[in-house]
Amino acid sequence: MKSEFEVLSQFRAALESRGIIPPEPIEADGKIHRCDVQGKHGKNDAAYLLFLDGYPAGGFQNWKDGLDWQDWTLQDDRPQLTKEERNAANKRIKAIKDAREAEHTRRQGEARTKAANLQERATPAPADHPYLISKKVSTHGLRVYKDALVIPVRNSQGHLLSLQFINAKGEKRFLSGGETKGGFYLIGQPGDTICIAEGFATAASIYEATGYPVAAAFSAGNLLAVAAAFSKAYPQSRRIICADDDYQTDGNPGCTLAKVAATKTQSLLVIPDFGKHRPDGAKDFNDLANVRSSMEVMLQITSAAEPGADQLEMVCLDDITAEPVQWLWPDRFPLGKFSVIGGDPGLGKTQLLASMTAVVTTGGRWPVTGESFNYPADVLILSAEDDAADTIKPRLMAAEADIKRCHILGSVVATSNPKNRRQRRCFNLADDLALLERALKRHPMTRLVWIDPLSAYMIDADRKTDTHRTSDVRSILMPLAELASTYRVAVIGVFHLNKREGSSALNRFNGSGAFVAAARAAWLVAKDKADKRHRVLVPVKNNLAAEQDGLKFEIRGTEIDTPTGPVPTSHVFWLPDRVMIDADEALAGGNGSNEHRSVLEEVMAFLEELLAPGPKFAREVFAATEEAGYIEKTVKRAKEKMGIVAVKVKGQGRSGGWLWSLEGQEGQEGQ
């Protein structure tokens, strides 16, 4: 057993670790004794208890640091206590607990009495108190005592528990020994909505902005207890936990504890959003009111949501710096945007992209127009139709691209299966956009991503995506466009044209019109009717620049040298001619006639394409044709003229209805 001096020295060190000033002498009589803590207003703000007989034990508490009572036992070198020593230690611990609880109850009683006396002696707070002026809030019933604001701490029954004091400098302290857990200061009267915040100034700003009653819980650690009290007292009210965003503190206790309080009490949660230009140190709704406005506080509080709920991203235009459009190919294909190239199979769309890849990877000049790309960059390629070894690489080599900067994105390799076997599946934009983002992070110098054809990567793993449905297409292309913007890459999707000859170029892009609508630039590759060897690249739409002249090229055969011998391939040879016709004229033959067929014929072609993969319910057909801009009456006329078969399918709700199919198509039998 250690000596008495060693025991007291160890106990003294433990007191000092909690900011307690060890008294001289330390009384080791098993009773609770008051003592001082370090710092201002620390007199009698701590207590300790110590036994020396038997096995030394005790405990202590600093009421200013907000931590609970801390039990203490002697740290001895012996491996374990004897049975008698363990029994004695357990009795001591129980005695310490009883004494501590008795002392705690006594101190709280004293604090309540003292709080009531001080509250009565305090006078109404003036509106020009320095703290209120600095925070730009009203008094809301506060009183003042010796130049310090006095904020009563009450429980849900309205009983006064303690007081908080705030001096002119904003320094805060609680009445020594007073209870604060579950205590709050309420501004306003409880109603259908009750807000719960941390400090008084924050609560006042929220009340002044919204008119909602607000409880100041005094600390993040007390939000849960206060929210639970209001949940019990006013179960029908909507509770909003208004967090402090302690973004400069490790672990962000303001947000972390607010989320816990909201989750456990089924309350809503709101965190102040200062935008990109947050002033240093701004963290609560009082700061938001002063930095932005009370209106902004009101708007954010009323948009509170359940913790973990999906949030709609919203950016104030004032936080956005205006900037010019950046271009991959000036005035033709923008950087940070989604664009498309369409054309019939075999016209050279992939060779065209190989030619563009050569410019990007070598930092070369754009053909015909002559602008310099300025620096070499990487290119990512998604190709579902061409083989990398015998088609894509030879074409890129023939175009003189820097092969080391070209990267093919292949299958998705998954290991999430019961036997942990590596499974391969096709990449798709609906499920795997995060993998594309990871590839962009791995290759930060990427400036071009081409997807050939785009439709091959639109079908999700569950095959629920309908590329003829506008909502399905937009739900995939919007995140893709955001990814392009974030990483400043040009994403170019390749399209085949549908068979609706005579339609406008816009309507010839396969699938929903949302594809072309989402693209900031759309270009068409078509045959040059004057010379079948030539191809024309003409604009279909360009939202970001004045319409440009078309360009002309031809596909020429060539060979590349490889370690195993020459490999035949092809490449784009650009011609100096400028093409003055538009996309519709290019499809019609270049003579400007462009005679469009009737709307009925367009609808018939649309229905043939829509039903070609298999039967569809009439409701699906009408939804698709409505999105394409066709009226129901014309659709029904086209159905009759085409001899489309309609069969009544039995079923409940959406599992039944009229099933449309092309004549002679499987699946026409009744059910």
Summary of the structure (lengths in Angstrom):
residues: 671
radius of gyration: 37.5
end to end distance: 90.4
largest distance: 111.7
contacts: 2084
relative contact order: 0.06
helix: 34%
strand: 25%
